[in-house]
Amino acid sequence: MATMVIPVNAQADPVASVNTFIGSKDDGNTFPGAAVPFGMAHSSPIGSHYAGWRYDDPVIRGFGHFFLSGAGCSEQGGLVSILPTTGLPASFDHRRYGVAYAHDGEVGRPGHYRVRLGSGITVESTATTRTGVERFAFPPGTTPHVLVNVGQANDREPVSRSSVRVVDDRTLAGTVTAQAFCGGKPYTTYFTTTFDRPFARTGNWGGAAGGAGLRGQWVTFADGPVTAATAISHVDAEGAAKNLAEARGKPFDVLRDAAQSRWRDELRSIEIDTADADDRTVFYTALYHVLLQPLTGNDIDGRYRGFDDQVHTADGWTYYEYYSLWDTYRAHNQLLALLRPGRARDIARSVLAIHEQGGRLPRWAYANQETNTMTGDPVTPFLVDLWRFGALEGLEDKAYAALIRNADEVPPASSPFEGRAGNPSYLANGFVQFDKDFPKKGQDVDPHHGASATMEYALADAALSVMAEALGHQEDAAELRRRGRNYRVLWDTTVADRGFTGFPRPKTANGEWLRPFTPQGQDGFHEGTAWQYQWLVQQDVPGLVERLGGKEKAAARLDDFFAYPDLVADPAGTVREKWVVGPYDYYNQFRYNPNNEPDLHAPWMYALVGEPWKTSAVNRAAQSLFVNAPNGVTGNDDLGTMSAWYVFSALGLYPVTPGTGQFVLHAPRFSRAVIHLESGRDITITASGTDTSTLQYVKAARLDDTPHDRVWVDYESLTEGAALAFDLTADPGEATWGTGPGAAPPSLCPDR
């Protein structure tokens, strides 16, 4: 592993604590190269892995200028690849001209990446919002060459068309048309690349423009070092040329320092006290990964390409794109809204712009298209939480109109959006049918995973009922609350597994139970099983507890789910041996999956059923999966979702139920953490006697010096500035906090 040297002043400088190699192995799918917060463009190495590069890739094929952080599908960018060489290769296929490199001396910090290639060339990279920048230092006595490859990108990222042209003796420009994420449609990226010195010679391979195939431009220079800056745009060539102004004529060191200054400002939004350098690095790297996305979508002049394929202008605000909503609605969205409400407002406005220009709300929006990836209705809890956190002020009615339309309708066949494709059955019968043959418009469709889609719809409806009630739509609110109980329609009281009876079970279109069925199987559930999805009922915990046979049996089922007796005896071993281990081991499982989203909130279900000390234990054990190493992220990081989970978990609070603004509490990891809000107010979290080497539980809690016996705090009680203080104990027998009457929040959709 490339070891990051942590300077003495690291406590004061979170940038020095970030290790961008974390997550770059074992399908974490993060990228180690340079970026700025929420940047459109990047500069990062490309290897043979579909996400761009993984830590054990033997060669670097180039440095690309667009990536996604932690996504799972194959088509993930790596566009406009640049590689310095000391001569022209025998083949212009990057699979053959890739060069070895050394991890020794490799640097991965926010806004700065450095590596020494086997050719003796040292590469450094940095970025601005819309440009990726490289500096190449060549060995003495060699002729600097640079290959600009537009016909190839990340492995398994097909390029269907490309072009490159010489603008002047320092500048190249062109296009790359690549396929969008998860089998989406082709889209075009425009680029302009400029160098800090004139070419000595230049030549082309594959022609100036054409379809799929090897294509690019090579340039040579009289001497080095050479700095290259590449700007990208989804609008047009003019946009890319204008975006280049962010880097043109500026020394590399100035750009690097500016990028790191921006990161320093963002990362300092949370302070932590810890003497453990690894703990500090894991936390700030997680926060770094959170702050990479969504990506800036508009050019420097405000123009962006909308979902109607027309050019629009964001005047006085930033248009953001790339929304992995099935993932990010669970924790990432709430963390951004808490830390950066101004940015959250622009995110909400961007999602509403998709509705205005594309005709529907998105699910997995990639550039200016809907990929219809994943299932359920993630945009509803996503936008409702933004409303709940104040990011839709002045836009509430517009947002609600879009949301209720999404909840009640199905997009027409002519629409590229799938929306709630299971609505006909759901609205009529209370469930989305399980139908493997249901036609789909993109990667996924709800009836292919009818049971989990039903549960996602019900959670979304319950969240929307809160917004409807607040905006005065009483009839809507009542109906949405009723639909929030639809998980009950799929609850089969006869199904038994591992000594427990009653599980969610798919139904077919005729209303019959799916046969055969096992709660550990895959049919009807998306990237999970009935064991994991049974907990996706946080909107109605009292109703769930009743179906599980009461609090004692609900807690016993959670104990089995988390292997709790084993976890208490051996926390680190249990989470690695008894929980779900592989990032794609979704099925044939009955235990907690810390690598994927459906049950991320499940540790806090203990607190909601009356045993909050176990929430603290499970969190502390799960945190051991996040380490200061390339394999230090659980599963795909999914555009910062797993990292956001860790940040909340380490701080001692988590947004369990969409629409409520409630954060459920547990034992923090650090003795002191301060969240510096954009308003200038602080949330200070303290915990006496923290010891990360052991399980700890909450003995007592205080909010602003007042005893706090509830297991949650509301958003409003935090955003005015707050002091949360925890007394911890290593003895669960002393952990009676949060177990009294009224300690857990009520159901969003109780029986009336």
Secondary structure, DSSP 8 states (H G I E B T S, - for coil): -------GGGGT-GGGG--TTTTSSTT-----SB--TT-S--BEEE-SSTTS--TT-SEE-EEES-B-SS--SS--B--SEEEEESS--S---HHHH-EEEEEEEEEEETTEEEEEETTS-EEEEEE-SSEEEEEEE--TT---EEEEE-S--STT--EEEEEEEEEETTEEEEEEEEE-GGG--EEEEEEEEEESS--SEEEEES-SEEESS--EEEEE-SSS-EEEEEEEESS-HHHHHHHGGGTTT--HHHHHHHHHHHHHHHHTTEEEE-S-HHHHHHHHHHHHHHTT-SEE-S-TTSEEE-TTS-EEE-SSS--EE-EEHHHHTTTHHHHHHHH-HHHHHHHHHHHHHHHHHHSS--SEEETTEE---S-S-THHHHHHHHHHTTTTTTTHHHHHHHHHHHHH----TTSS---STTHHHHHHHSS----TT---SSS--GGGGHHHHHHHHHHHHHHHHHHHHHTT-HHHHHHHHHHTTGGGGGEEEEEEETTEEEEE--B-TTS-B-SS--TTS-TT-SSS-HHHHTT--GGGHHHHHHHHTSHHHHHHHHHHHHTHHHHHH-HHHHHHHTS--STT--SS--S--TTSSTTTTGGGHHHHTT-HHHHHHHHHHHHTT--SSTT-SSS--TTTHHHHHHHHHHHTEE--STTS-EEEE---SSSEEEEE-TTS-EEEEEEET--TTS--EEEEEEETTEE--SSEEEHHHHHT-EEEEEEEES-GGG--TT-STT-S---SS---
